[in-house]
């Protein structure tokens, strides 16, 4: 009778750390030619570009008004379709 009963095998579940390492294996890996200053420069440049866009938009908004700006952006959205 005992031969027909299967014993349950214990299953080890992965820890959260192991799950993260499997999902993103290269996170935290720094290659030999990694330059942190280059990454900081890139971040600053993209921030400056976004800031310029916001400032330009605010200036145009204060100059031309909300209604005019919404018409412009709606026209851009229609032309993109």
Rosetta blueprint (number, residue, H / E / L):
1 X L
2 X H
3 X H
4 X H
5 X L
6 X L
7 X L
8 X L
9 X L
10 X L
11 X L
12 X L
13 X L
14 X L
15 X L
16 X H
17 X H
18 X H
19 X H
20 X H
21 X H
22 X H
23 X H
24 X L
25 X L
26 X L
27 X L
28 X L
29 X L
30 X L
31 X L
32 X L
33 X L
34 X L
35 X L
36 X H
37 X H
38 X H
39 X H
40 X H
41 X H
42 X H
43 X H
44 X H
45 X H
46 X H
47 X H
48 X H
49 X H
50 X H
51 X H
52 X H
53 X H
54 X H
55 X H
56 X H
57 X H
58 X H
59 X H
60 X H
61 X H
62 X H
63 X H
64 X H
65 X L
66 X H
67 X H
68 X H
69 X H
70 X H
71 X H
72 X H
73 X H
74 X H
75 X H
76 X H
77 X H
78 X H
79 X H
80 X H
81 X L
